[in-house]
Structure formats: C-alpha cells, structure tokens
Amino acid sequence: MKYLLAGAAFLFVAACGDRSSTTPDDPASDDAASGETASAEAAAGSPTDAAPATDSLDSVAEDLVKLALAAGVHDPAFVDAYHGPAEWAEEAKAEARPLDALEAEAGALLERARLASNANPGVRGAMLEKLVRAAQARIRIAGGFTFDFDEETQRLYDAVAPEYDVRDFHAALAQIDALVPGDAPLHERVDAFRNSLAIPEDKLRPVFDAAIAECRARTLARYDLPENERFELAFVTDKPWSGYNWYQGDYESLIEVNTDFPIIIDRAVDLGCHEGYPGHHTWNVILERDLLRGKGWIEYSLYPLFSPLSVTAEGSANFGIDLAFPGEEKIEFERDVLFPLAGLDPQEAETLAALNDARRKLSHARNHVARLYLDGRIDRDEAVRMLMEFGLQSRERAEQGVSFIETYRGYVINYNLGRDLVEQYIAAAERDGADRWDAFETLLTTPLAASDLAKSK
Ligand SMILES: [Zn+2]
C-alpha cells in the first residue's frame, strides 16, 4: 500500500507500501508439487477435474504467494511487501518464469481456488479466489494487455467507480469559490492559500512526531497492539506519491513522507492516521498477529498491491482519520497544537477546515479523470487541465497526479470509493449497536472485498 497523496488537493489521495510478516507455520511442502501438477493439467485443457480432491486453502494460498513472487520478477509493483519464507522469493527470482506461463498458472490456480473455496466456505476462501483472479488480471496487464478502466477495477479490486455528473463537481467548486475570494483562477487561489500553511522545513520533524504520537495514542486507547510495534519516519524526495508505508514485518513500519512539494499542515494528521494509526501500520500489525501468526494464513505474508485488499487498505486508512479525530477534534488538535508548533497562525485553521470539507466533495473527481484518460477519451493535456480544475491543483501537482494515474491506473478508486464503503460498513454496524472502533477492528481482521462491504447497507 501507499499513501499516494499525489496531489495535495485530493484529501483522499494516499498510497502506502507495506505488508505483513514472517511466516508462522510452515505449510506442507508436498502441496507445492501437487499444485504444479494441477496447473500443468489444467493448462492442458482439463481444468476442473485436474484439481486434486484434497487441495486445501493452505495449498492454494501457498501457490498464490509463489505466483505473486514470480509475477513480481516482471512487475515490481505487483508485490508491495513480502515477509514469508526467503527461499520462495529466491526461487522465483532464480526461475524467472515467463509471464505467459504465469498467466496459465493463474488460470489453473483460479480453478483450484474455486474448488477449495467451495469445499471450505467462508471469508478466507472467498478472498483467496478474488486474490487469484486479481493476480491473473494483473499478470495480463504486466504482459501488455489493457482492460478498459471499469473492467480493470472490477477484476483487480472487485469494485467499479460510479458514473459522475460533472455538474456536481462544479457545484462544489462554487462553494469553495466563496471561501477564497479573489480574481485569480480558483485553483490558483486555493493553491496559494494552502501553500501559505506549509510546514517550514525545519519544523517538519517535530510536527509529524506530534501528529503521529497523537494518532497513536488515540488508537492505543482502543486497541491492544503488540508491545514491540514500532515505526520509523523518513522524509524523502523524487517520488510519484506523497507518502508511503513500507511494512517491514515483525510489527515494524517505515513511513516515508515525500517533500517534493510543500507539506501543508493538515497533511500531518492525515498521514499520521493513514500511514500509521489506525491506518496501514495498524492494519499490517493486526494482520500479521491475527491472520498470519494467529491462524497461519500464509497469503497474508505477501501484499499484492493490485488486489481487492487495497480497497479495504486505502478505505480504512482514509476513514481512520475520521475514526481517530471525529467531529471537530482534528481541527481543534491542529489549531491548538500543530499550528503553533509549525509557527503558523491558528486563526487560519477554521478556513482550512471549511475548505477541506468542501474539497471532500471533489474527492471522486480523480476517478472521473483517470477513467476518461486511461480509456483514451481525453489526452494528457486535458487530464492535467481537469485535475487542475477539479483537484484545485497547481500545474506541477496536477502533472504529478497524472503520472500517478499512469503508474497506478485504476488504483485511484481505492482511496475514495474504498473510504465510502468502509464508512458505510461502520455506519451499518453502529446501527446494529456496535461500537465504531470495535466494528473497525472487525473489518481489519475479516477479509472482506468491496462487493462484501457494499452489502452492508
Ligand atoms: Zn494508503
């Protein structure tokens, strides 16, 4: 995962690169051999009957991890993080199997996943099947195949972004126009106002330390995390994303913040929650502890970036900001603690909050632009222009936003659509009497895809 805040104007943008841990249980080594047999037979034309009757979810999971490692040799973004047996990664690298062979393997593994899932009903098998389907699609993409935008997101993320009416975006822009009056184009006014609230470079470390500490304290007040969970914070440059959480395994994360552009004060809490607590770092810690070590589900030793897991990953990380700082609490903390720490005028905090509320209504605009651009319905210049207009960004940030779209493609929907789905899930749980932090933890420990979350109305 990554906190791909590729443009400061998009509140939802977030990309993180992280993932789980060291292997807990060593799955039976015989499974790999039987998996290869099934793959070969299925590829030869007898997919259903080829799967061994004794195929287990563990066996499918192990072969999925190995398939992902093999695909990662060709497509570095395929595997966001891996903490399983080192020899599996070494084997994948040494063998360097070609993509067309991997595509055939994926097809055979999908059939095995279906059978195993049917024989073992439950969330694990259902998610395994979706993970294999996504791997198959991403392998095809890595080989040069192009799906249209909606089909790609359906195959990879089990989700399709809604159709948008551009008039809704214009209505939100009109609200923002009133907040930052002036004669210059709106995106320039917004950009200038936000840049006036940039954290001075020599204050970045203390401001981020304070923000993350607060996010962590609020999360630890509700969750018992392992005593040795920890993170390292680093400032980096020349990246296509604005922040990234690299999960190291053994309950440790490396959180990187990109300083190519000025870091606006509201980003500190956003990134602290999204990348850290109760966002990606927290989720990875819980996945490692409960699913990988606790249940021995080896598939959670690897994070496939282009997969249904990313809907929950980005959605929960973005919703986690509101979970940790409900109502006015974020603006109050920023105004009373972070603004003074950064040497900024706390009186500007209210305007920034109002502006951000209005900008939230534009959060889906990037899906709209990405769909038009990747489907070839607008060219790059128009994509940049639309991101400037609807994302209220400078040309430089919009250029970075288009680069992000080119690199990560349909992944953009995970930030906003994912957040909407997580919010819907939590709201439904609350209506049933659940506490929202408890419901959030249930979400983090239950492999649910977008289509599952959509049912929670
Ligand atoms: Zn993220």
Boltz pocket constraint, residues with backbone or C-beta under 6 A from the ligand:
constraints:
  - pocket:
      binder: B
      contacts: [[A, 1], [A, 2], [A, 3], [A, 4], [A, 14], [A, 15], [A, 16], [A, 274], [A, 280], [A, 313], [A, 314], [A, 317]]
      max_distance: 6.0
